[in-house]
Amino acid sequence: MRLITYRTSGTAGTGSAEGTGVGVMVDDKNFVDLAKQAPNLPKTIRGLLELGDNWQSQVEKAVKGKAADNAIDTVTLDPVV
């Protein structure tokens, strides 16, 4: 699983209270916006890591079978953590 943090048009990705959007890559160019698919999960990668050992399974469950809703060439990538 590859996670990214990103901005769209100079603003944070959707659902972010802390200024970053988290995406889960579905291929080399496209990703799923985690806040759209799992609004109950933390809005930052740091927050996901703080969930403990099962954060990955929670993210995988949230995005499994979901179509990409954004592409990396339409956003600005931010530092991951």
ZAFITOR-420219 format. One record per residue: residue in three letters; x, y, z of N, C-alpha, C in turn; residue number from 1. Coordinates in steps of 0.001 Angstrom, whole numbers, plus 500000, padded with zeros to 6 digits. Each point is the difference from the previous one (the first is absolute). Example, Ala and Ser with C-alpha at 12.3 -4.5 7.8 and 13.67 -1.06 7.14 Angstrom:
BEGIN
<node code="ALA" n_u="513190" n_v="494310" n_w="507800" ca_u="499110" ca_v="501190" ca_w="500000" c_u="500900" c_v="501200" c_w="500000" pos="1"/>
<node code="SER" n_u="499650" n_v="501050" n_w="499280" ca_u="500820" ca_v="501190" ca_w="500060" c_u="499230" c_v="501090" c_w="500730" pos="2"/>
***
This chain:
BEGIN
<node code="MET" n_u="500844" n_v="498837" n_w="500000" ca_u="499156" ca_v="501163" ca_w="500000" c_u="500894" c_v="501231" c_w="500000" pos="1"/>
<node code="ARG" n_u="499670" n_v="500925" n_w="499098" ca_u="500761" ca_v="501250" ca_w="499912" c_u="499081" c_v="501158" c_w="500371" pos="2"/>
<node code="LEU" n_u="500422" n_v="500752" n_w="500986" ca_u="499240" ca_v="501162" ca_w="500440" c_u="500696" c_v="501276" c_w="499551" pos="3"/>
<node code="ILE" n_u="499200" n_v="501022" n_w="499723" ca_u="500539" ca_v="501317" ca_w="499656" c_u="499263" c_v="501051" c_w="500813" pos="4"/>
<node code="THR" n_u="500630" n_v="501150" n_w="500164" ca_u="499301" ca_v="501191" ca_w="500481" c_u="500054" c_v="501011" c_w="498862" pos="5"/>
<node code="TYR" n_u="498946" n_v="500761" n_w="499852" ca_u="499905" ca_v="500861" ca_w="498823" c_u="499178" c_v="501249" c_w="500259" pos="6"/>
<node code="ARG" n_u="500120" n_v="500924" n_w="499057" ca_u="499188" ca_v="501223" ca_w="499963" c_u="499412" c_v="500130" c_w="498595" pos="7"/>
<node code="THR" n_u="498794" n_v="500567" n_w="499938" ca_u="499385" ca_v="500292" ca_w="498708" c_u="499825" c_v="501501" c_w="499878" pos="8"/>
<node code="SER" n_u="500414" n_v="500562" n_w="498896" ca_u="499856" ca_v="501439" ca_w="499728" c_u="500456" c_v="500862" c_w="501169" pos="9"/>
<node code="GLY" n_u="501083" n_v="499601" n_w="500643" ca_u="500553" ca_v="500790" ca_w="501090" c_u="499294" c_v="499830" c_w="501326" pos="10"/>
<node code="THR" n_u="498966" n_v="499146" n_w="500054" ca_u="499298" ca_v="499763" ca_w="501257" c_u="500147" c_v="498540" c_w="500392" pos="11"/>
<node code="ALA" n_u="499791" n_v="499724" n_w="501251" ca_u="500153" ca_v="498629" ca_w="500487" c_u="498972" c_v="499080" c_w="499362" pos="12"/>
<node code="GLY" n_u="500330" n_v="498727" n_w="499936" ca_u="499074" ca_v="498984" ca_w="499502" c_u="498746" c_v="499958" c_w="500859" pos="13"/>
<node code="THR" n_u="498964" n_v="499394" n_w="499505" ca_u="498710" ca_v="500013" ca_w="500681" c_u="500059" c_v="499391" c_w="501384" pos="14"/>
<node code="GLY" n_u="499193" n_v="500506" n_w="500870" ca_u="499837" ca_v="499419" ca_w="501317" c_u="501104" c_v="500304" c_w="500995" pos="15"/>
<node code="SER" n_u="500939" n_v="500812" n_w="499632" ca_u="501148" ca_v="500187" ca_w="500875" c_u="499825" c_v="501156" c_w="500952" pos="16"/>
<node code="ALA" n_u="500121" n_v="499687" n_w="501282" ca_u="499970" ca_v="501053" ca_w="501003" c_u="501392" c_v="500565" c_w="500224" pos="17"/>
<node code="GLU" n_u="501028" n_v="499281" n_w="499593" ca_u="501367" ca_v="500384" ca_w="500320" c_u="500815" c_v="500408" c_w="498777" pos="18"/>
<node code="GLY" n_u="499354" n_v="500218" n_w="498869" ca_u="500693" ca_v="500523" ca_w="498846" c_u="500567" c_v="499008" c_w="499014" pos="19"/>
<node code="THR" n_u="499671" n_v="498730" n_w="500128" ca_u="500475" ca_v="499016" ca_w="499031" c_u="498881" c_v="499048" c_w="499637" pos="20"/>
<node code="GLY" n_u="500028" n_v="499514" n_w="498767" ca_u="499087" ca_v="498949" ca_w="499570" c_u="500811" c_v="498726" c_w="499849" pos="21"/>
<node code="VAL" n_u="499414" n_v="498867" n_w="500340" ca_u="500681" ca_v="498715" ca_w="499872" c_u="499356" c_v="499221" c_w="498862" pos="22"/>
<node code="GLY" n_u="500842" n_v="499464" n_w="499131" ca_u="499527" ca_v="499173" ca_w="498907" c_u="500652" c_v="498633" c_w="500040" pos="23"/>
<node code="VAL" n_u="499281" n_v="499010" n_w="499485" ca_u="500520" ca_v="498643" ca_w="499868" c_u="500125" c_v="499712" c_w="498504" pos="24"/>
<node code="MET" n_u="501231" n_v="499782" n_w="499566" ca_u="500248" ca_v="499761" ca_w="498582" c_u="499364" c_v="498682" c_w="499558" pos="25"/>
<node code="VAL" n_u="499329" n_v="500028" n_w="498838" ca_u="499428" ca_v="498782" ca_w="499437" c_u="500817" c_v="499504" c_w="498812" pos="26"/>
<node code="ASP" n_u="500814" n_v="500885" n_w="499444" ca_u="500963" ca_v="499649" ca_w="498956" c_u="501082" c_v="501080" c_w="500022" pos="27"/>
<node code="ASP" n_u="500794" n_v="500105" n_w="498956" ca_u="501114" ca_v="500955" ca_w="500024" c_u="499574" c_v="501458" c_w="499853" pos="28"/>
<node code="LYS" n_u="498765" n_v="500263" n_w="499600" ca_u="499575" ca_v="501376" ca_w="499753" c_u="498734" c_v="500428" c_w="500733" pos="29"/>
<node code="ASN" n_u="499232" n_v="499066" n_w="500508" ca_u="498686" ca_v="500315" ca_w="500549" c_u="499867" c_v="499545" c_w="501442" pos="30"/>
<node code="PHE" n_u="499151" n_v="500735" n_w="500747" ca_u="499824" ca_v="499663" ca_w="501404" c_u="498569" c_v="500214" c_w="500464" pos="31"/>
<node code="VAL" n_u="499698" n_v="499389" n_w="501142" ca_u="498719" ca_v="500159" ca_w="500678" c_u="500202" c_v="500983" c_w="501141" pos="32"/>
<node code="ASP" n_u="499123" n_v="500982" n_w="500104" ca_u="500021" ca_v="500959" ca_w="501105" c_u="499453" c_v="499287" c_w="501229" pos="33"/>
<node code="LEU" n_u="500850" n_v="499777" n_w="500986" ca_u="499607" ca_v="499244" ca_w="501179" c_u="498886" c_v="500680" c_w="500787" pos="34"/>
<node code="ALA" n_u="500005" n_v="501312" n_w="500081" ca_u="498963" ca_v="500714" ca_w="500755" c_u="498614" c_v="499792" c_w="499395" pos="35"/>
<node code="LYS" n_u="499923" n_v="499863" n_w="498692" ca_u="498707" ca_v="499757" ca_w="499355" c_u="499503" c_v="498590" c_w="500280" pos="36"/>
<node code="GLN" n_u="500895" n_v="499038" n_w="499990" ca_u="499612" ca_v="498604" ca_w="500156" c_u="499879" c_v="499549" c_w="501451" pos="37"/>
<node code="ALA" n_u="500708" n_v="500658" n_w="500888" ca_u="500000" ca_v="499596" ca_w="501413" c_u="500062" c_v="501238" c_w="500893" pos="38"/>
<node code="PRO" n_u="498924" n_v="500760" n_w="500060" ca_u="500017" ca_v="501234" ca_w="500787" c_u="500243" c_v="499775" c_w="501490" pos="39"/>
<node code="ASN" n_u="499839" n_v="498775" n_w="500459" ca_u="500222" ca_v="499689" ca_w="501412" c_u="501481" c_v="499801" c_w="500335" pos="40"/>
<node code="LEU" n_u="500847" n_v="499814" n_w="498997" ca_u="501434" ca_v="499808" ca_w="500244" c_u="500704" c_v="501344" c_w="500137" pos="41"/>
<node code="PRO" n_u="501169" n_v="500021" n_w="500650" ca_u="500760" ca_v="501250" ca_w="500120" c_u="500306" c_v="500604" c_w="498628" pos="42"/>
<node code="LYS" n_u="500167" n_v="501297" n_w="499980" ca_u="500210" ca_v="500727" ca_w="498742" c_u="501467" c_v="500229" c_w="499664" pos="43"/>
<node code="THR" n_u="500902" n_v="499434" n_w="500797" ca_u="501433" ca_v="500126" ca_w="499733" c_u="500654" c_v="498627" c_w="500100" pos="44"/>
<node code="ILE" n_u="501142" n_v="499856" n_w="499367" ca_u="500738" ca_v="498742" ca_w="500111" c_u="500463" c_v="499801" c_w="501439" pos="45"/>
<node code="ARG" n_u="500437" n_v="501048" n_w="500628" ca_u="500399" ca_v="499887" ca_w="501408" c_u="498835" c_v="499479" c_w="500846" pos="46"/>
<node code="GLY" n_u="498820" n_v="500518" n_w="499761" ca_u="498818" ca_v="499529" ca_w="500719" c_u="499715" c_v="498536" c_w="499738" pos="47"/>
<node code="LEU" n_u="500189" n_v="499570" n_w="498760" ca_u="499812" ca_v="498582" ca_w="499680" c_u="500984" c_v="499138" c_w="500774" pos="48"/>
<node code="LEU" n_u="501255" n_v="500408" n_w="500032" ca_u="501019" ca_v="499237" ca_w="500720" c_u="499687" c_v="499911" c_w="501494" pos="49"/>
<node code="GLU" n_u="499392" n_v="501030" n_w="500536" ca_u="499653" ca_v="500008" ca_w="501418" c_u="498869" c_v="499039" c_w="500342" pos="50"/>
<node code="LEU" n_u="499314" n_v="499452" n_w="498987" ca_u="498948" ca_v="499015" ca_w="500253" c_u="500568" c_v="498681" c_w="500515" pos="51"/>
<node code="GLY" n_u="501275" n_v="499789" n_w="499792" ca_u="500615" ca_v="498759" ca_w="500465" c_u="500182" c_v="498994" c_w="498878" pos="52"/>
<node code="ASP" n_u="500137" n_v="498753" n_w="500386" ca_u="500375" ca_v="498942" ca_w="499068" c_u="499006" c_v="499734" c_w="498881" pos="53"/>
<node code="ASN" n_u="498740" n_v="500294" n_w="500173" ca_u="499021" ca_v="499631" ca_w="498966" c_u="499601" c_v="501146" c_w="499075" pos="54"/>
<node code="TRP" n_u="500747" n_v="501092" n_w="499997" ca_u="499629" ca_v="501128" ca_w="499139" c_u="499979" c_v="499594" c_w="498536" pos="55"/>
<node code="GLN" n_u="500942" n_v="499154" n_w="499580" ca_u="500057" ca_v="499610" ca_w="498591" c_u="498762" c_v="499214" c_w="499584" pos="56"/>
<node code="SER" n_u="499559" n_v="499100" n_w="500831" ca_u="498810" ca_v="499217" ca_w="499647" c_u="498765" c_v="500897" c_w="499936" pos="57"/>
<node code="GLN" n_u="499938" n_v="501012" n_w="500852" ca_u="498872" ca_v="500930" ca_w="499946" c_u="499993" c_v="500797" c_w="498702" pos="58"/>
<node code="VAL" n_u="501177" n_v="500458" n_w="499582" ca_u="500104" ca_v="500750" ca_w="498749" c_u="499695" c_v="499096" c_w="498812" pos="59"/>
<node code="GLU" n_u="500565" n_v="498802" n_w="499983" ca_u="499742" ca_v="499061" ca_w="498903" c_u="498514" c_v="499696" c_w="499870" pos="60"/>
<node code="LYS" n_u="499337" n_v="499764" n_w="501116" ca_u="498560" ca_v="499726" ca_w="499986" c_u="499223" c_v="501194" c_w="499431" pos="61"/>
<node code="ALA" n_u="500410" n_v="501207" n_w="500373" ca_u="499293" ca_v="501213" ca_w="499561" c_u="500102" c_v="500228" c_w="498500" pos="62"/>
<node code="VAL" n_u="501117" n_v="499615" n_w="499390" ca_u="500195" ca_v="500305" ca_w="498579" c_u="499866" c_v="498775" c_w="499083" pos="63"/>
<node code="LYS" n_u="499831" n_v="498829" n_w="500576" ca_u="499909" ca_v="498781" ca_w="499196" c_u="498864" c_v="500101" c_w="498981" pos="64"/>
<node code="GLY" n_u="500337" n_v="499791" n_w="498750" ca_u="499018" ca_v="500032" ca_w="498929" c_u="499561" c_v="501388" c_w="499572" pos="65"/>
<node code="LYS" n_u="500542" n_v="501041" n_w="500603" ca_u="499615" ca_v="501367" ca_w="499645" c_u="500784" c_v="500470" c_w="498781" pos="66"/>
<node code="ALA" n_u="499329" n_v="500713" n_w="499136" ca_u="500655" ca_v="500586" ca_w="498839" c_u="500766" c_v="501246" c_w="500419" pos="67"/>
<node code="ALA" n_u="501081" n_v="500261" n_w="499315" ca_u="500767" ca_v="501221" ca_w="500253" c_u="499102" c_v="501206" c_w="499771" pos="68"/>
<node code="ASP" n_u="500167" n_v="501020" n_w="500832" ca_u="499214" ca_v="501215" ca_w="499832" c_u="500872" c_v="501230" c_w="499786" pos="69"/>
<node code="ASN" n_u="501311" n_v="499769" n_w="499798" ca_u="500905" ca_v="501107" ca_w="499724" c_u="501273" c_v="499454" c_w="499380" pos="70"/>
<node code="ALA" n_u="500773" n_v="500877" n_w="499381" ca_u="501263" ca_v="499613" ca_w="499364" c_u="501122" c_v="500881" c_w="500536" pos="71"/>
<node code="ILE" n_u="501191" n_v="499425" n_w="500120" ca_u="501096" ca_v="500774" ca_w="500588" c_u="500445" c_v="501155" c_w="499115" pos="72"/>
<node code="ASP" n_u="499710" n_v="499944" n_w="498704" ca_u="500397" ca_v="501121" ca_w="499150" c_u="499052" c_v="501194" c_w="500112" pos="73"/>
<node code="THR" n_u="498942" n_v="499869" n_w="500814" ca_u="499070" ca_v="501112" ca_w="500208" c_u="500125" c_v="500603" c_w="501395" pos="74"/>
<node code="VAL" n_u="500953" n_v="499493" n_w="500801" ca_u="500184" ca_v="500475" ca_w="501363" c_u="501477" c_v="500318" c_w="500238" pos="75"/>
<node code="THR" n_u="500253" n_v="500668" n_w="501098" ca_u="501375" ca_v="500237" ca_w="500455" c_u="500269" c_v="499057" c_w="501155" pos="76"/>
<node code="LEU" n_u="501043" n_v="499197" n_w="499888" ca_u="500333" ca_v="499074" ca_w="501069" c_u="500695" c_v="500734" c_w="501139" pos="77"/>
<node code="ASP" n_u="499618" n_v="499669" n_w="501216" ca_u="500591" ca_v="500555" ca_w="501214" c_u="500903" c_v="498958" c_w="500635" pos="78"/>
<node code="PRO" n_u="500848" n_v="500416" n_w="500944" ca_u="500784" ca_v="499006" ca_w="500738" c_u="499059" c_v="499013" c_w="500691" pos="79"/>
<node code="VAL" n_u="500426" n_v="498757" n_w="500095" ca_u="499130" ca_v="498953" ca_w="500534" c_u="499733" c_v="500171" c_w="501489" pos="80"/>
<node code="VAL" n_u="501024" n_v="500176" n_w="500805" ca_u="499791" ca_v="500148" ca_w="501452" c_u="500709" c_v="501253" c_w="500459" pos="81"/>
***
